[in-house]
């Protein structure tokens, strides 16, 4: 899984990515040198749990499928993979239409990987 995440990081504008469980536990991460793994995992986990709780509170059918948080210094993208979420940190100007193809490809590889 780590290799898949590292390959995704090679895409233009991608700063790092991680896989976390629906309850916010980090499974694997590949983050750039300017991102502290523990700090990013804590923030991402907190945001994911808050968004999911909010959707449950408003009785959103189906729950969270994807989410983009945009700030001045970057973007955080969440993608539901069923039993986990792919979270991608990106530069503020990254074109999502170009990056989503690579992200969807990484999601497919993660879902279909074989565990020894």
C-alpha positions as a printed NumPy array, in Angstrom:
array([[  0.   ,   0.   ,   0.   ],
       [  2.856,   2.356,   0.849],
       [  4.241,   1.997,  -2.684],
       [  0.86 ,   2.916,  -4.196],
       [  0.709,   6.028,  -2.012],
       [  4.291,   6.985,  -2.867],
       [  3.507,   6.685,  -6.581],
       [  0.455,   8.914,  -6.141],
       [  2.712,  11.519,  -4.522],
       [  4.637,  11.758,  -7.807],
       [  1.614,  13.39 ,  -9.448],
       [  1.935,  17.165,  -9.953],
       [  0.553,  19.126,  -7.023],
       [  0.159,  16.164,  -4.651],
       [  1.951,  16.774,  -1.336],
       [  1.106,  13.549,   0.457],
       [ -1.559,  10.957,   1.037],
       [ -2.754,   8.439,   3.582],
       [ -5.314,   5.737,   4.14 ],
       [ -7.42 ,   5.903,   7.303],
       [-10.23 ,   3.771,   8.653],
       [-13.781,   5.168,   8.972],
       [-13.156,   5.625,  12.703],
       [-10.042,   7.726,  12.019],
       [ -7.159,   5.294,  12.55 ],
       [ -4.259,   5.688,  10.124],
       [ -3.457,   2.538,   8.142],
       [ -0.641,   3.794,   5.915],
       [  0.849,   7.127,   4.904],
       [  3.27 ,   8.633,   2.431],
       [  3.738,  12.296,   3.219],
       [  6.088,  14.891,   1.817],
       [  8.972,  16.253,   3.894],
       [  6.991,  19.275,   5.119],
       [  4.132,  17.2  ,   6.567],
       [  4.412,  15.639,  10.027],
       [  2.69 ,  12.249,   9.972],
       [  1.293,  12.355,  13.52 ],
       [ -0.012,  15.892,  13.193],
       [ -1.602,  15.311,   9.765],
       [ -3.159,  12.037,  10.914],
       [ -4.691,  13.72 ,  13.966],
       [ -6.145,  16.61 ,  11.954],
       [ -7.423,  14.435,   9.12 ],
       [ -8.977,  11.96 ,  11.537],
       [-10.71 ,  14.736,  13.452],
       [-12.083,  16.337,  10.29 ],
       [-13.294,  13.013,   8.878],
       [-15.102,  12.094,  12.081],
       [-16.699,  15.549,  12.336],
       [-17.93 ,  15.497,   8.725],
       [-19.334,  11.977,   9.074],
       [-21.04 ,  12.918,  12.369],
       [-22.566,  15.998,  10.743],
       [-23.88 ,  13.96 ,   7.806],
       [-25.396,  11.449,  10.209],
       [-26.999,  14.312,  12.146],
       [-28.731,  15.629,   9.053],
       [-29.603,  12.084,   7.998],
       [-27.732,  12.307,   4.719],
       [-28.552,   9.178,   2.714],
       [-25.466,   7.147,   1.869],
       [-23.016,   9.119,   3.981],
       [-19.717,  10.598,   2.827],
       [-18.513,   9.653,  -0.66 ],
       [-15.933,  12.394,  -1.196],
       [-15.066,  15.739,   0.276],
       [-12.693,  18.581,  -0.634],
       [-11.497,  21.067,   1.967],
       [ -9.869,  24.073,   0.385],
       [ -7.678,  26.555,   2.253],
       [ -5.228,  29.267,   1.231],
       [ -2.23 ,  26.957,   1.632],
       [ -3.658,  23.767,   0.16 ],
       [ -6.437,  21.241,  -0.253],
       [ -7.362,  18.068,   1.593],
       [ -9.396,  15.521,  -0.353],
       [-11.273,  12.59 ,   1.195],
       [-12.435,   9.609,  -0.879],
       [-14.489,   6.723,   0.519],
       [-13.085,   3.306,  -0.436],
       [-15.661,   1.262,   1.479],
       [-13.657,  -0.015,   4.437],
       [-11.277,   2.968,   4.492],
       [-10.711,   6.483,   3.169],
       [ -7.976,   7.757,   0.886],
       [ -6.923,  11.225,   2.017],
       [ -4.836,  13.381,  -0.304],
       [ -3.071,  16.631,   0.586],
       [ -2.526,  18.893,  -2.434],
       [ -1.181,  22.3  ,  -3.352],
       [ -3.812,  25.064,  -3.445],
       [ -3.677,  25.453,  -7.224],
       [ -3.812,  21.776,  -8.152],
       [ -6.342,  21.018, -10.88 ],
       [ -8.638,  18.389,  -9.455],
       [ -9.952,  17.266, -12.825],
       [ -6.435,  16.192, -13.817],
       [ -5.556,  14.679, -10.438],
       [ -8.749,  12.679,  -9.937],
       [ -7.758,  10.177, -12.636],
       [ -4.543,   9.338, -10.755],
       [ -6.37 ,   9.307,  -7.418],
       [ -9.09 ,   6.966,  -8.699],
       [ -6.359,   4.695, -10.123],
       [ -4.616,   4.58 ,  -6.741],
       [ -7.928,   3.794,  -5.032],
       [ -8.524,   0.883,  -7.395],
       [ -5.014,  -0.468,  -6.764],
       [ -5.459,  -0.189,  -2.986],
       [ -8.828,  -1.957,  -3.095],
       [ -7.493,  -4.758,  -5.309],
       [ -4.06 ,  -5.27 ,  -3.735],
       [ -3.121,  -8.694,  -2.508],
       [ -1.977,  -9.056,   1.065],
       [  0.627, -11.76 ,   1.657]])
